[in-house]
Amino acid sequence: MTARGTDWGLATLVALLIVTGALTLFAGSPGTAWVFVAHDAVGFAIVLLLAFKLRRVWPRLRQPERWDQRTLAGVLGTALVVVALGSGLLWADGVTPHPGGYSLLAWHDVLGVVLAVAIVCHMVFRAKPLRARDVLHRRQFLTGALIGAGGLLAARAQRPVEKLLGLPGAHRRFTGSYEADSFAGNAFPTTSWVADSPQPVALESYRLEVVGLVARKLALSLDQLTPVDELTATLDCTGGFYSTQRWRGVGLGRLLDGAGVLRSAGHVSIVSRTGYRWSFALDDAGQLLLATQVGDEPLSHEHGAPVRLVAPFSRGFQWVKWVERIDVRELPDYGAPASTVWSSLTAAGRGDA
């Protein structure tokens, strides 16, 4: 491949890696497993393309006296790519340390963001424009096709190879998460998106409000939330674990029926006492549960007591904890994603109120 073709190919693959990586955060149902396969395939394709690039620049790298600022930037960029890819591959193969208190998978996500910023800066300030022969030449096309096919083949062969070698990664869920304390009540790991850490709720004064586009606003005490519904569902955390539990509580559809949803309603926003919230289509409300118990135990504070959302086929960060309000809306809650950042900065999110 030409030098420009290689560089633009790497930039394109890294962009695809970032896009598919972002999509994996929201892919929780088996029907979205293709997103993870695509992410893995792109990662392996980058490894193959890096081999082409290193073959071309190796003579210069062997002679430090020929290095300039561009060479150093290239070496640092390549090292960043290798570390980002390596962290994901190690996690997939069962190497699951928690450096600095965060999973290797979380570090992989952070490195991916840093890599994206570095690639954008490089392409803006240093990239040379593509020429026709960098793209249209038959050799370029065939090489690109082989790299893509090789990446896909490696991605599909990963699990069988892990099983053959007896690696722990063979037992991952399709999301890449590892099982933790299924059907063991509150024993499963405690996580919060970013750093929400509110004070425990005073149970005697707790009220769950149902507001918005409803005929009757509700303010329900904990005694009125008798756990009459049960659901077995898997909480799959983007931090790298999954836990299947038997949840008990009140179906969201049951509460909405009691409030009388207006015809103009189309979405429902589940709001935490920290300000954290997530929005769901009203048509999906029947699948959601407001849980007060996990297994035969009342929810612990760390797991969202007194009420947390159980959202099958959604990732763990969408299972809102410490729920205090159900807001029935006409349109999606477009501000919800931003709340995942600023909720930890509120007084309630910090635990100061």
Residue pairs with C-beta under 8 A, 6 or more apart in sequence:
1 9
1 49
1 52
1 139
1 140
1 143
1 144
2 131
2 133
2 134
2 140
3 56
4 128
4 129
4 130
4 131
4 134
5 130
5 134
5 135
5 140
6 49
6 52
6 53
6 56
7 53
7 127
7 128
8 127
8 130
8 134
9 49
9 144
9 147
10 46
10 49
10 50
10 53
10 81
10 119
11 119
11 122
11 123
11 127
13 42
13 45
13 46
13 49
14 46
14 81
14 115
14 116
14 119
15 116
15 119
16 38
16 42
17 39
17 42
17 43
17 46
17 112
18 112
18 113
18 115
18 116
20 35
20 38
20 39
20 42
21 39
21 109
21 112
23 32
23 35
23 39
24 35
24 36
24 39
24 175
24 176
24 238
25 238
25 315
25 317
26 32
26 314
26 315
27 33
27 35
27 36
27 175
27 315
28 175
28 236
28 313
28 314
28 315
28 318
29 313
30 174
33 174
36 174
36 175
36 176
37 152
37 155
37 156
40 92
40 154
40 155
40 158
41 148
41 151
41 152
41 154
41 155
41 156
42 151
43 85
43 88
43 89
43 151
43 155
44 150
44 151
44 152
44 154
44 155
45 147
45 148
45 150
45 151
45 152
46 81
46 85
46 151
47 85
47 151
48 147
48 150
48 151
49 147
50 78
50 81
50 82
52 143
52 147
53 78
54 61
54 78
57 71
57 74
60 66
60 67
60 71
61 71
61 75
70 126
73 122
73 126
77 118
77 119
77 122
80 111
80 114
80 115
80 118
81 115
83 111
84 108
84 111
84 112
84 114
84 115
87 104
87 105
87 107
87 108
87 111
88 105
88 108
90 104
91 103
91 104
91 105
91 108
91 169
91 176
91 240
92 158
92 162
92 169
92 172
92 176
93 162
93 167
93 168
93 169
94 162
94 167
94 168
94 169
95 104
96 103
96 104
96 168
96 178
96 240
97 104
98 104
99 107
100 107
102 239
103 239
103 240
104 240
105 176
105 238
105 239
105 240
106 239
106 240
109 238
133 140
134 140
158 169
159 169
159 170
162 169
162 170
163 170
168 178
171 178
171 179
172 178
173 179
173 234
173 236
173 242
175 236
175 242
175 315
176 240
177 236
177 237
177 240
177 241
177 242
178 240
178 241
178 242
179 241
179 242
179 243
179 244
180 188
180 189
180 241
180 242
180 243
181 187
181 188
181 189
181 243
182 188
182 243
182 244
182 245
183 244
183 245
183 246
183 295
184 243
184 295
185 245
185 294
185 295
185 296
185 297
186 294
186 295
186 297
186 299
186 300
186 302
186 303
188 235
188 241
188 243
188 245
188 303
189 237
189 239
189 241
189 243
190 300
190 302
190 303
191 237
191 239
191 316
192 321
193 276
193 317
193 340
193 343
194 340
194 341
194 343
194 344
195 344
195 349
196 272
196 274
196 276
196 321
196 322
196 343
196 344
196 349
197 344
197 349
197 350
197 351
198 273
198 274
198 322
198 348
198 349
198 351
199 348
199 351
199 353
200 301
200 305
201 273
201 301
201 305
201 306
201 322
203 222
203 306
206 221
206 222
206 306
206 324
207 219
207 220
207 221
207 324
208 218
208 219
208 220
208 225
208 255
208 290
208 307
208 323
208 324
208 325
208 326
209 217
209 218
209 219
209 220
209 324
209 325
209 326
210 217
210 218
210 219
210 220
210 255
210 256
210 258
210 259
210 325
210 326
210 328
211 217
211 325
211 326
211 327
211 328
212 265
212 268
212 269
212 326
212 327
212 328
212 329
213 261
213 262
213 264
213 265
213 328
213 329
213 330
214 256
214 259
214 260
214 261
214 262
214 265
214 328
215 259
215 260
215 261
215 262
216 258
216 259
216 260
217 259
218 255
218 258
218 259
220 255
222 292
222 306
222 307
225 249
225 250
225 290
225 292
225 306
225 307
226 250
227 248
227 249
227 250
227 291
227 292
227 293
228 250
228 254
229 248
229 249
229 250
229 251
229 254
229 289
230 246
230 247
230 248
231 246
231 247
231 248
231 289
231 291
231 310
231 312
232 244
232 245
232 246
232 247
233 244
233 245
233 247
233 289
233 310
233 311
233 312
234 242
234 243
234 244
234 245
234 312
235 242
235 243
235 244
235 245
235 310
235 316
235 319
236 242
236 315
236 316
237 315
237 316
237 317
238 315
238 316
238 317
239 316
245 294
245 295
246 294
246 295
247 289
247 291
247 293
247 294
247 310
248 291
248 292
248 293
248 294
249 289
249 290
249 291
249 292
249 293
249 307
249 310
250 289
250 290
250 292
251 286
251 288
251 289
251 290
252 268
252 285
252 286
252 288
252 289
252 290
252 309
252 326
253 285
253 286
253 288
255 290
255 326
256 268
256 282
256 285
256 326
256 328
259 328
261 282
261 328
262 328
264 330
265 282
265 328
265 329
265 330
266 281
266 282
266 329
266 330
266 331
267 279
267 280
267 281
267 282
267 328
267 329
267 330
267 331
267 332
267 333
268 279
268 280
268 282
268 285
268 326
268 327
268 328
268 329
269 277
269 278
269 279
269 280
269 326
269 327
269 329
269 333
269 336
270 277
270 278
270 279
270 280
270 288
270 309
270 320
270 323
270 325
270 326
271 277
271 320
271 323
271 324
271 325
271 326
271 327
272 320
272 321
272 322
272 323
272 324
272 343
273 322
273 323
273 324
273 348
274 322
274 343
274 344
274 346
274 348
274 349
275 339
275 342
275 343
275 346
275 348
275 349
276 320
276 321
276 339
276 340
276 343
276 349
277 320
277 327
277 333
277 336
277 339
278 309
278 311
278 317
278 318
278 320
278 333
278 336
279 329
279 332
279 333
279 334
279 336
280 288
280 311
281 332
282 328
287 311
287 312
287 313
288 309
288 310
288 311
289 309
289 310
290 307
290 308
290 309
290 310
290 323
291 299
291 304
291 307
291 308
291 309
291 310
292 298
292 299
292 305
292 306
292 307
293 299
294 303
298 305
298 306
299 305
299 306
299 307
299 308
303 321
304 319
304 320
304 321
304 322
304 323
305 322
307 322
307 323
307 324
308 319
308 320
308 321
308 322
308 323
309 318
309 319
309 320
309 321
309 323
310 319
311 318
311 319
317 340
327 333
343 349
344 350
347 353
